[in-house]
Amino acid sequence: MAALDELAQLADAVDVVQVRPALAHAVRKLRQAGISLTDRRVVKLQRLIAAAAALAGRQVATVADLWPIVFAVPDAVGQDAAREALRELLAQSENDSLRMAAETASLGALARAGRLVAAAEALLADPKPTDEPWRLTLEGVAREVDAGFAPEALPPPLADVRRRIVEVLG
Amino acid sequence: VITVQWRLREVPLAGEALLAQGDVVVRLVNRLLKLDDAALATLSGVGSASMLFIVGTPLVWVDGVRMLGKDPAAPGLWLPTMHQPTVPLGLFAEAVTRRTRAPVAVFDEVLLPVGGARPIDRAILRAMTS
């Protein structure tokens, strides 16, 4: 929960102003495709976009962080239609891995990634590679990363901690 | 003929076993050799110098292992944690276990019977690295 709190705090600090025109464009594209989002959902969506930016290590949300828009559509059929309608816009994402993660996993992946990054950071802050319990604990984090994320879809902060885990464990 | 492909799961399985192939086997064996006898005794394995399946708690980890888990819909199969077959899992399990005795580790296009997993023997591990 601490990691989620941290992610929420980071998301609070993210500036979403610059991405609002792109978001409005995306909402219009969805509307043209027959998919309507309520104002309430669009407001909540901005919070998800902020979380995506925070998870990517950004303080200012960009088009790359628009991917949660797909998950603002309530049902699976609508989400598929939204992906199709927004294909061009989402393809502009500079962060393909995160976009792929978004397209292939549920939003639960966000929370899972945040928790794993926090767990790994806590262990890596005080490395004890010759201490077996410490090593097994860090290996447990690495296993959870590998079990829960396809290599090509690792969110960048998680890819970074995984790389550092490999370095430390040798 | 029904072609089976793999698609990403929305919610991954818990990784409760792991599989090493190729060069990763040596890294995994070296890691296992660093465990003390008590820790090693909690693990079971089956395989060869080219493919090694390990299950138990606590598991170890080295870069390159594949994580496997169990889906309640196919308790006789160890499946990739991130993927599921495009055909109904129950039917898939039935087809697999009709050809190969369960439990079976399934990944890519490989079926690895793992019913023969045994407690890990340090001497065998050493022999695998020599």
Interface residues (C-beta under 8 A of the other chain):
Chain A: T104 A105 S106 G108 E132 L136 E139 G140 A142 R143 E144 D146 A147 G148 F149 A150 V166 L169
Chain B: L8 E10 V11 P12 L13 A14 G15 L18 K34 L35 D36 A39 P58 L59 V60 W61 V62 D63 V65 R66 M67 G69 T81 M82
